[in-house]
């Protein structure tokens, strides 16, 4: 039986998490970064740390980590656990301004319209409205609305969101208030003379974390150290990790009744789908027939990386970002099959991406 382990990672320096865009000094002077990091970055950090702990060579580590699978990823800001904000949550534009200054806000949700309100003057009118009455598309005299770029939702509020306890979500923050950009200028040097090479000036946006910890639950690394140092991100910056003895942040399964036909699936991490922006395999694998009603999907992410076995860059793939939400109507099949499959493999549609932590997903009520 594979043993689950959870570690908390805390940066000791600045960090740099590359996006999937190719970067070569001389061809491009700007290296783009991102937060949160792709799950593959954390997967690679675990493998590299395990290789250093056990003194494996490159060929050995491929075999020794073949069962490694990331089960969950979350973030801690100021002693509270957070997940990427669901993209079907919006608020009035002027209210969002205080988030730029590090504040938190109540966050009414706009979800799947069936009817619209009569000239709503403020989002607070929506707090008592049912699913069928919620407005999505702005109309004449309706408030101007938008989502939060880089938003994060606190764990307790996330649980309420999954169970649709109410239409208002509290404690939404912007990750950029806790992970500040710190530009770094660099130069390329010639190997023989160690002098500056012409055309090799570049810039990258390093990240300076504040009150941030990254939590990873994983399985398949027997004998992984309980604490120590690991290299994290594209610049191989040092970070400290420690095992959590109390286990991980358990998210209760949404209480979706057997008779309920409408539901939604939320992505806690990016996912790679063979059909582009929406999943299909998980429904085929569980003998469930559904109708896709609508979705809130963010801008795609480029996912690359380096293949340790082939010693070459991996083919570039496009991933749906974390926070994306899909609304479905169940036409036939058993809820329990879908829940079991989500917990077992997630929703990403390649085996390796599932192992790396892509496609971790939750079922939610509507």
Beta strands, then each sheet from edge to edge (+ up, - down):
strand 1: 4-11
strand 2: 30-31
strand 3: 69-77
strand 4: 80-84
strand 5: 91-92
strand 6: 105-108
strand 7: 145-146
strand 8: 151-154
strand 9: 168-174
strand 10: 179-189
strand 11: 196-209
strand 12: 212-219
strand 13: 227-232
strand 14: 237-243
strand 15: 262-267
strand 16: 289-296
strand 17: 301-303
strand 18: 306-307
strand 19: 312-313
strand 20: 317-319
strand 21: 325-332
strand 22: 361-364
sheet 1: 6+ 9- 8+ 4- 3+ 12- 1+ 14- 13+
sheet 2: 2+ 11+ 10-
sheet 3: 5+ 7-
sheet 4: 16+ 21- 15+ 22-
sheet 5: 17+ 20-
sheet 6: 18+ 19-
end
